[in-house]
Amino acid sequence: MLSKIKELFPGILPPLLGGVALLTSFLLARAGIGPPADPAWLTLLLCGLPILVSALKRLIMKRGLARISSPLLISIAMAAALCIGELLAAAEVAFIMALGELLEEVTCSRARRDIHRLSRLAPLTGRRLGDGGSEEIVPLAAIRVDDLLRVLPGETIPVDGVVTAGESAVDQSSLTGESLPVDKAPGSSLFSGTLNGYGMLDMRVQKLPEDSSLSRLIRLVQEAGDDAPTRRTADRWASRLVPLALLIALLTLLITRDPVRAVTVLVVFCPCSLVLATPTAIMAAIGQATQQGIVIGSGRALEETGKMDTLALDKTGTLTTGKPVVSDILPLQEGCDPRDLLALAAAVEKGSSHPLAAAILARAGELGVPVPEASGCTTRAGLGASALVGGETLFVGSPRFLAAQGIALGDAGTQTLAPFQRAGKACVLVARGKALLGIIALGDALRPGAKAALDALKELGLDPMLLTGDSEGAAARLGVQNVRAELLPPDKAAHIAAHKTLGHRVMMVGNGINDAPALKTADVGVAFCAADMAVDAADVVVLREDLMALPYLVRLSRAAMRTIGISIALSMVINLLALALSTAGLLGPVSGALVHNAGALAVILLSVCLYGRKV
């Protein structure tokens, strides 16, 4: 049990033993027993020596104000307490500071627990397939791109790749937080660290182990938390407070001629809680986000997210699924109902691998439409296909394809087609012989909850702006007023840069390689279920396909900043109150240490509460 505790919190032994020694010293003093060596010296050795070493290191290695730190003031306070014979006070300061650091470690360890768990998810070996279907267990480092691997039921997927054979359901909760397994079939993507379910899968490796989704996300989070602007500001204030504390202590000594009061001032004025306020809250918030399938790459990104007033959104793959679905089926001939038209189109498209053909077949399957047999199918890439169905030649494809077959749309066909084209939908025409039978319109389906997410972001004060390479008609149907359509990747970045020059703070959300310049240009870039280059360019990565993660992210940032603000205000109030009581002689070194460090503990506990709080 002790080894597990030490593994989670490696700094637990010094404060534990120091606390026992301090309590022993206190009880012996109350009992009037004077041991040969006061146990409080052990507390100073275990808890105070690391503080002194930290202060000396900073004095030697840093320059300017950065040399002056909280450990330096604490070391001076301990030395001053020893000089006036207050060993118990010096030991108490050292112990409570060590206890505060332990609680900070508890907070940060809780926040990093999911990352540590992720780092243990990837297996050390993979099952590589050789010629003739032979299997070989190889180390992870030996796996190369384009290798064929086999993943048995219940095994963890070792690297990123694509399914080549087999069907299964994969538990991706370790990466995305999704509660339900995701069905996988040939062509589906697989991610390292996720758990295969009931079926055997063969996969082709697409990334080396060190470039896998899991490895990159772990690296991203491990780099987070140290560069928050608020933390840097707090550190600067702490450096300035140390000389101020020394000056007030000196003035107190000169005015009152009481060295005990001067020492108490040094003890209570240590800016420990001010320094702890930001890192503990930042790490707690990042840990909570990781549980929700959101990876925040830096403390700066977390802090800035709550300040955004403009939300720039990509459309395809972000607000929409990026996959075409049948939206409208319009027969143009009497006696041909929508189901018949869909059945004829599906019969011709059965042999095609085009995404529009797949969408038509999927819709026929959803509606339970029986698809007749077709023969003699010929395909013109990017245009359409023809086949014999029921002894008659059918043509299915674009207006240009039908025109090449000598099939005229006529006024009715042209007028019916126009609104769909203005809306940015893809239109598949179905003709029998020379007669146009009807039109099947396909569009990019909105993600579930897209409108609710946009409404929630508007309530939070963010003005949505759609930046898309699609036509304006395709963009306008999403209900966003501010639309910039038919943009190339540099155009998206230019629009964001223009908004920033007007004083707006812009958060860009995208998922494709073409969004990378815009993600880099924005104040905060959010990669939503994104391609590799988009992830590399982003400050935040949303792993799960749920747009409600965006308002959650804004609320979390604001909750973290509120926690930091409350913590700093609380620590300053406690320090100023303790300072006033110390100069008035109402607090001694021991009681002053207790009051001061109560503020540091309160700050850390506020961050602990943030970790588990719903936002």
C-alpha positions in Angstrom: 0.0 0.0 0.0 2.8 2.4 0.9 4.6 1.8 -2.4 1.4 2.6 -4.3 1.0 5.9 -2.3 4.6 6.8 -3.0 4.2 6.0 -6.7 1.2 8.4 -6.8 2.7 11.1 -4.5 6.5 10.7 -4.3 6.8 13.6 -1.9 4.7 12.1 0.9 7.5 10.8 3.1 9.2 14.1 4.1 6.0 15.8 5.3 4.8 12.6 6.9 8.0 12.0 9.0 8.4 15.7 9.5 4.9 16.0 10.9 5.4 13.1 13.3 8.7 14.7 14.5 7.0 18.1 14.9 4.1 16.6 16.9 6.5 14.7 19.1 8.5 18.0 19.8 5.3 19.8 20.6 4.1 17.0 23.0 7.5 16.8 24.8 7.5 20.5 25.3 4.0 20.5 26.8 5.1 17.6 29.1 8.2 19.5 30.2 10.5 16.9 28.9 13.8 18.1 27.3 15.3 15.4 25.1 19.0 15.5 24.2 18.0 16.5 20.6 14.7 18.2 19.8 12.7 16.2 17.2 11.8 19.5 15.5 15.4 19.5 14.0 14.4 16.4 12.0 11.4 18.4 10.6 13.7 21.2 9.6 16.0 18.7 7.9 13.3 16.8 6.0 11.0 19.7 5.1 13.2 22.8 5.4 16.4 21.7 3.7 14.7 21.2 0.3 13.3 24.8 0.5 16.7 26.2 1.3 18.3 24.3 -1.6 15.6 25.6 -4.0 16.2 29.1 -2.9 20.0 28.8 -3.3 19.6 27.2 -6.8 17.4 30.1 -7.9 19.9 32.7 -6.5 22.8 31.1 -8.4 21.1 30.2 -11.7 18.6 33.0 -12.3 19.1 36.6 -13.1 17.4 39.8 -11.9 14.1 39.7 -10.0 13.8 36.0 -10.9 16.4 35.2 -8.3 14.0 36.4 -5.5 11.5 33.7 -4.8 9.1 32.4 -2.2 11.6 29.7 -1.1 14.1 32.5 -0.4 11.7 34.4 1.9 10.7 31.1 3.7 14.4 30.3 4.2 15.0 33.8 5.7 11.9 33.4 7.9 13.2 30.0 9.2 16.6 31.4 9.8 15.3 34.4 11.6 13.0 32.2 13.8 16.0 30.0 14.7 18.0 33.2 15.6 15.4 34.2 18.2 15.2 30.7 19.6 11.8 29.8 18.0 12.8 26.3 16.7 9.2 25.1 16.8 8.0 28.1 14.7 10.8 27.4 12.1 9.9 23.7 12.0 6.2 24.5 11.7 6.9 26.8 8.7 8.9 24.1 7.0 6.3 21.4 7.7 3.3 23.4 6.5 5.1 24.4 3.3 6.0 20.8 2.6 2.4 19.8 3.3 1.2 22.5 0.9 3.5 21.2 -1.8 2.2 17.7 -1.1 -1.4 18.9 -1.6 -0.4 20.6 -4.8 1.1 17.3 -6.0 -2.1 15.6 -5.0 -4.1 18.1 -7.2 -1.7 17.8 -10.1 -1.4 14.0 -9.8 -5.2 13.7 -10.0 -5.2 15.9 -13.0 -2.4 13.8 -14.7 -3.9 10.5 -13.7 -5.7 10.0 -17.0 -2.6 10.9 -18.9 -0.6 8.3 -16.9 -3.4 5.8 -17.6 -3.2 6.6 -21.4 0.6 6.1 -21.4 0.0 2.6 -20.1 -2.6 1.7 -22.7 -0.4 1.1 -25.7 0.8 -2.5 -25.7 4.5 -3.3 -26.0 4.1 -5.8 -28.9 2.0 -6.3 -32.0 0.9 -9.3 -34.0 2.4 -8.9 -37.5 1.1 -10.9 -40.4 3.7 -12.4 -42.8 3.4 -14.1 -46.2 0.8 -16.9 -46.2 -1.0 -15.5 -43.2 1.6 -16.4 -40.6 1.6 -14.5 -37.4 4.6 -13.1 -35.5 4.7 -11.3 -32.2 7.1 -8.3 -32.6 8.1 -5.4 -30.4 6.2 -2.2 -30.9 9.5 -0.5 -32.1 9.8 -3.0 -34.9 6.4 -2.1 -36.5 6.6 -0.1 -39.7 4.2 1.8 -41.9 2.2 -0.5 -44.3 2.8 -3.6 -42.1 -0.3 -5.8 -41.7 -1.3 -6.5 -38.1 -3.9 -8.8 -36.6 -5.8 -7.7 -33.5 -7.7 -10.5 -31.6 -10.8 -9.9 -29.6 -10.0 -8.2 -26.3 -6.6 -7.0 -27.4 -5.5 -3.4 -27.4 -4.8 -1.8 -30.8 -1.0 -1.1 -30.9 -0.8 1.6 -33.6 -2.9 3.8 -35.8 -4.2 2.1 -39.0 -7.1 1.1 -41.2 -9.1 -2.1 -41.1 -8.4 -4.3 -44.1 -10.5 -7.3 -43.0 -12.9 -8.3 -40.3 -15.7 -6.5 -38.3 -15.8 -5.6 -34.6 -16.8 -2.9 -32.2 -13.9 -1.0 -30.6 -14.0 0.7 -27.2 -12.5 4.2 -27.8 -13.5 5.6 -24.4 -9.8 5.8 -23.4 -9.2 8.5 -26.1 -12.6 10.0 -26.8 -14.7 9.4 -23.7 -17.4 7.9 -25.8 -19.5 5.6 -23.7 -20.5 3.2 -26.5 -18.2 1.1 -28.7 -17.7 2.2 -32.3 -18.4 -0.3 -35.1 -15.4 -1.0 -37.3 -15.4 -2.6 -40.8 -13.0 -2.6 -43.8 -12.0 1.0 -44.4 -12.6 2.2 -40.8 -9.8 4.0 -38.9 -8.3 2.4 -35.8 -6.4 4.3 -33.1 -3.7 3.1 -30.8 -4.6 2.5 -27.2 -8.3 1.6 -28.0 -9.7 -1.8 -27.1 -10.9 -4.3 -29.7 -14.3 -6.0 -28.9 -15.8 -9.2 -30.1 -14.3 -9.6 -33.6 -10.9 -10.2 -35.1 -9.5 -7.3 -37.1 -6.7 -7.2 -39.7 -5.3 -3.7 -40.1 -2.7 -1.9 -42.2 -0.4 0.4 -40.2 -0.6 4.0 -41.2 1.7 5.6 -38.5 4.8 4.6 -36.6 4.2 4.0 -32.9 5.8 7.3 -31.9 3.5 9.2 -34.3 0.3 7.6 -33.2 -2.7 9.5 -31.9 -2.1 8.3 -28.4 1.6 9.2 -28.3 1.1 12.7 -29.8 -1.8 13.5 -27.4 0.2 12.4 -24.4 3.1 14.7 -25.5 0.6 17.5 -26.0 -0.8 17.3 -22.5 2.6 16.7 -20.8 3.7 20.1 -22.2 0.6 21.9 -20.8 0.2 23.9 -17.6 3.5 25.8 -17.3 3.0 28.8 -19.6 -0.2 30.4 -18.4 0.0 34.2 -18.5 -1.7 34.5 -15.1 1.0 32.1 -13.6 3.8 34.3 -15.0 2.1 37.4 -13.6 1.7 35.7 -10.2 5.4 34.7 -10.2 6.4 38.3 -11.0 4.2 39.6 -8.1 5.7 37.0 -5.8 9.2 38.2 -6.7 8.3 41.8 -5.9 6.6 40.9 -2.6 9.7 39.3 -1.1 11.7 42.6 -1.0 8.5 44.3 0.3 8.3 41.7 3.1 11.9 42.3 4.1 11.4 46.0 4.2 8.2 45.8 6.3 10.0 43.3 8.7 12.9 45.7 9.0 10.6 48.7 9.7 8.7 46.7 12.3 12.0 45.8 14.0 13.2 49.4 14.0 9.8 50.8 15.3 8.9 48.2 17.8 12.4 46.9 18.8 10.7 43.5 18.9 12.5 40.8 16.8 9.7 38.4 17.4 7.3 40.7 15.5 9.7 41.1 12.7 10.1 37.4 12.3 6.4 36.9 12.4 6.1 39.5 9.5 8.5 37.4 7.4 6.6 34.2 8.2 3.1 35.6 7.3 4.2 37.5 4.2 5.5 34.5 2.2 3.6 34.6 -1.1 3.1 30.9 -1.3 -0.6 30.8 -1.9 -0.2 33.5 -4.6 2.3 31.2 -6.5 0.2 28.1 -6.0 -3.1 29.6 -7.2 -2.6 29.4 -11.0 -0.7 26.1 -11.5 -3.1 24.0 -9.3 -6.2 25.4 -11.0 -4.7 25.1 -14.5 -3.8 21.4 -13.9 -7.1 20.6 -12.3 -9.0 22.1 -15.3 -6.8 20.3 -17.8 -7.3 17.0 -16.0 -11.1 17.5 -16.0 -11.0 18.3 -19.7 -9.0 15.1 -20.5 -11.7 13.0 -18.8 -14.2 14.6 -21.3 -12.1 13.7 -24.4 -10.6 17.2 -24.7 -6.8 17.7 -24.8 -5.7 21.2 -23.9 -2.2 21.7 -25.0 -1.1 24.6 -22.8 -2.1 26.7 -19.8 -2.2 29.7 -22.1 -4.8 28.0 -24.3 -7.0 27.2 -21.3 -6.8 30.8 -20.0 -7.4 32.5 -23.4 -10.4 30.3 -24.4 -12.7 32.0 -21.8 -11.8 35.4 -23.3 -12.9 34.7 -26.8 -15.7 36.8 -28.4 -15.6 35.4 -32.0 -16.0 31.8 -33.0 -14.7 30.9 -36.5 -16.0 27.6 -37.7 -15.1 25.3 -40.6 -18.2 23.6 -42.1 -17.3 20.3 -43.7 -16.3 17.7 -41.0 -16.8 20.2 -38.2 -20.4 21.4 -38.2 -21.3 18.6 -40.6 -20.3 15.0 -40.8 -18.4 15.4 -44.0 -20.4 12.5 -45.5 -23.2 13.0 -48.2 -26.7 11.8 -47.4 -29.8 11.8 -49.5 -31.9 14.8 -48.6 -34.5 15.0 -51.4 -36.0 12.6 -53.9 -38.1 14.3 -56.6 -39.8 12.2 -59.4 -40.5 14.2 -62.6 -42.6 11.5 -64.4 -46.1 10.3 -63.6 -46.3 6.8 -62.2 -42.8 7.1 -60.7 -42.9 7.5 -56.9 -39.8 8.4 -54.8 -39.2 4.8 -53.7 -39.2 3.6 -57.4 -36.8 6.4 -58.3 -34.5 5.5 -55.4 -34.6 1.8 -56.3 -33.6 2.4 -60.0 -30.8 4.7 -59.0 -29.5 2.2 -56.4 -29.6 -0.6 -59.0 -27.2 1.4 -61.3 -25.0 2.6 -58.5 -24.6 -0.8 -56.9 -21.3 -1.4 -58.5 -19.8 2.1 -57.9 -17.5 3.1 -55.1 -18.3 6.8 -55.4 -19.4 8.5 -52.1 -22.7 9.7 -53.7 -23.4 6.1 -54.9 -22.7 4.8 -51.3 -25.1 7.4 -49.9 -27.9 6.4 -52.4 -27.5 2.7 -51.5 -27.4 3.5 -47.8 -30.7 5.5 -48.1 -32.3 2.6 -50.0 -31.2 0.2 -47.2 -32.6 2.6 -44.5 -36.0 2.7 -46.2 -36.1 -1.0 -47.0 -36.4 -0.4 -50.7 -35.8 -3.6 -52.8 -33.1 -2.9 -55.3 -33.5 -4.7 -58.7 -30.7 -6.4 -60.5 -28.7 -4.5 -63.1 -26.4 -5.7 -65.8 -23.9 -4.2 -68.3 -22.9 -1.4 -65.9 -20.4 1.1 -67.2 -19.0 4.0 -65.2 -17.6 7.4 -66.3 -15.4 8.6 -63.4 -16.8 11.7 -61.8 -19.8 11.9 -64.1 -22.1 9.0 -63.7 -23.0 5.4 -64.7 -25.4 3.5 -66.9 -26.8 -0.1 -66.8 -29.6 -2.3 -68.0 -32.4 -2.6 -65.5 -35.5 -4.6 -66.5 -34.3 -4.7 -70.1 -34.1 -0.8 -70.3 -31.0 1.4 -70.2 -30.8 3.7 -67.2 -28.5 6.6 -66.8 -27.6 8.0 -63.4 -25.3 10.9 -62.9 -24.7 14.7 -63.2 -26.5 17.0 -65.6 -23.3 17.1 -67.7 -23.3 13.3 -68.0 -26.9 13.2 -69.1 -26.3 16.0 -71.6 -23.5 13.8 -73.1 -26.0 11.1 -73.6 -28.3 13.5 -75.5 -30.9 13.7 -72.7 -32.4 17.1 -72.3 -33.5 18.4 -68.9 -36.3 20.5 -70.2 -37.7 23.5 -68.4 -39.2 21.5 -65.6 -35.9 19.7 -64.9 -33.9 22.9 -65.0 -36.3 24.8 -62.6 -36.4 21.8 -60.2 -32.6 21.6 -60.2 -31.9 25.3 -59.6 -32.8 25.6 -55.9 -30.8 22.5 -55.0 -27.7 23.9 -56.8 -28.1 27.3 -55.1 -28.2 25.4 -51.8 -24.9 23.8 -52.6 -26.3 20.3 -52.8 -25.1 17.5 -55.2 -27.7 16.4 -57.6 -27.9 13.0 -59.2 -30.2 12.7 -62.2 -32.0 9.5 -63.2 -33.1 8.9 -66.8 -34.6 6.0 -68.7 -33.8 6.0 -72.3 -34.1 9.7 -73.3 -36.6 10.6 -70.6 -35.6 12.2 -67.3 -37.3 10.3 -64.5 -36.3 12.5 -61.5 -33.7 14.1 -59.3 -32.0 12.8 -56.1 -30.4 15.6 -54.1 -27.6 14.9 -51.6 -26.2 17.2 -48.9 -23.7 17.1 -46.1 -25.5 16.2 -43.0 -25.3 18.4 -39.9 -23.8 16.8 -36.9 -26.3 15.9 -34.2 -26.5 18.8 -31.7 -24.8 21.3 -34.0 -27.6 23.9 -33.5 -27.7 23.4 -29.8 -24.0 23.9 -29.5 -24.1 27.1 -31.6 -26.9 28.4 -29.4 -25.0 27.6 -26.2 -21.9 29.4 -27.6 -24.0 32.5 -28.5 -25.4 32.6 -24.9 -21.8 32.6 -23.7 -21.1 35.7 -25.8 -19.4 34.2 -28.8 -20.4 35.5 -32.3 -20.2 32.6 -34.7 -18.6 33.1 -38.1 -18.6 30.3 -40.8 -15.5 30.1 -43.0 -15.9 27.4 -45.7 -14.6 26.4 -49.1 -18.2 25.5 -50.1 -20.7 27.7 -51.9 -22.6 30.3 -49.9 -25.8 28.4 -50.4 -24.4 25.3 -48.7 -23.2 27.5 -45.8 -26.3 29.6 -45.4 -28.5 26.6 -44.6 -26.7 26.2 -41.3 -28.4 29.2 -39.8 -25.2 31.2 -39.2 -25.6 34.9 -40.3 -21.9 35.7 -40.8 -20.8 33.5 -43.6 -17.7 33.6 -45.8 -17.9 31.0 -48.6 -15.7 29.6 -51.4 -12.5 30.4 -49.4 -9.1 28.9 -49.9 -7.0 28.0 -46.8 -5.0 31.4 -47.0 -8.3 33.2 -47.2 -9.6 31.7 -44.0 -6.4 32.8 -42.2 -6.7 36.3 -43.7 -10.3 36.7 -42.4 -9.2 35.7 -38.9 -6.3 38.0 -39.0 -8.6 40.9 -40.1 -10.9 40.2 -37.2 -8.0 40.2 -34.8 -6.8 43.6 -36.0 -10.3 45.0 -35.1 -9.7 43.9 -31.5 -11.6 40.7 -31.6 -10.4 37.5 -29.9 -11.0 34.6 -32.3 -11.3 30.9 -31.6 -11.1 28.8 -34.8 -12.6 25.3 -34.9 -11.7 23.1 -37.8 -10.7 19.5 -38.7 -8.9 19.4 -42.0 -5.4 20.0 -43.3 -6.8 23.0 -45.1 -7.7 24.5 -41.7 -4.2 24.4 -40.3 -3.3 28.0 -41.4 -6.5 29.4 -39.8 -5.9 27.4 -36.6 -2.4 28.9 -36.3 -3.6 32.4 -37.0 -6.5 32.3 -34.4 -5.9 33.3 -30.8 -7.0 29.7 -29.9 -7.1 26.9 -32.4 -9.4 23.9 -31.7 -8.9 20.8 -33.8 -12.2 18.9 -33.9 -11.8 15.1 -34.7 -9.1 16.4 -36.9 -6.5 15.4 -39.5 -2.8 15.3 -38.4 -1.8 18.7 -39.6 -4.8 20.3 -38.0 -3.9 18.6 -34.7 -0.3 19.9 -35.0 -1.5 23.4 -35.6 -4.1 23.5 -32.8 -3.9 24.5 -29.2 -6.8 22.2 -28.2 -7.9 18.9 -29.6 -11.4 17.6 -29.2 -11.4 13.8 -29.7 -15.1 13.0 -29.4 -17.6 13.9 -32.1 -19.7 16.1 -29.9 -19.9 19.8 -30.6 -21.2 20.4 -27.1 -17.6 20.1 -26.1 -17.0 23.6 -27.4 -19.4 25.4 -24.9 -18.1 23.1 -22.2 -14.5 24.2 -23.0 -15.4 27.9 -22.7 -17.2 27.3 -19.4 -14.3 25.3 -18.1 -11.9 28.1 -19.0 -14.0 30.7 -17.2 -14.5 28.5 -14.2 -10.7 28.0 -13.9 -10.1 31.7 -14.2 -12.7 32.4 -11.5 -11.0 29.9 -9.3 -7.7 31.5 -9.8 -9.1 35.0 -9.1 -10.8 33.9 -5.9 -7.7 32.1 -4.8 -5.4 35.1 -5.4 -7.9 37.5 -3.7 -8.3 35.1 -0.7 -4.6 34.7 -0.3 -4.0 38.4 -0.4 -6.7 39.1 2.2 -5.3 36.5 4.5 -1.8 37.7 4.1 -2.7 41.4 4.7 -4.8 40.5 7.7 -2.0 38.4 9.2 0.5 41.2 8.4 -1.6 43.7 10.4 -2.0 41.3 13.3 1.7 40.5 13.3 2.9 44.1 13.3 0.4 44.8 16.2 2.0 41.9 18.2 -1.2 39.8 18.1 0.3 36.9 16.2 3.5 35.1 17.1 5.7 33.1 14.7 3.9 29.9 15.4 0.4 31.2 15.1 1.4 33.4 12.2 2.7 30.3 10.3 -0.6 28.6 10.9 -2.7 31.5 9.6 -0.5 32.1 6.6 -0.4 28.5 5.5 -4.1 28.1 6.0 -4.4 30.5 3.0 -2.1 28.2 0.9 -4.1 25.1 1.8 -7.4 26.9 1.0 -6.1 27.8 -2.5 -5.1 24.2 -3.2 -8.5 22.9 -1.9 -10.3 25.3 -4.2 -8.4 23.7 -7.2 -9.2 20.2 -5.9 -12.9 21.2 -6.0 -12.5 22.5 -9.6 -11.2 19.1 -10.7 -14.5 17.3 -9.9 -17.0 20.2 -10.4 -19.5 20.2 -13.2 -19.2 23.3 -15.4 
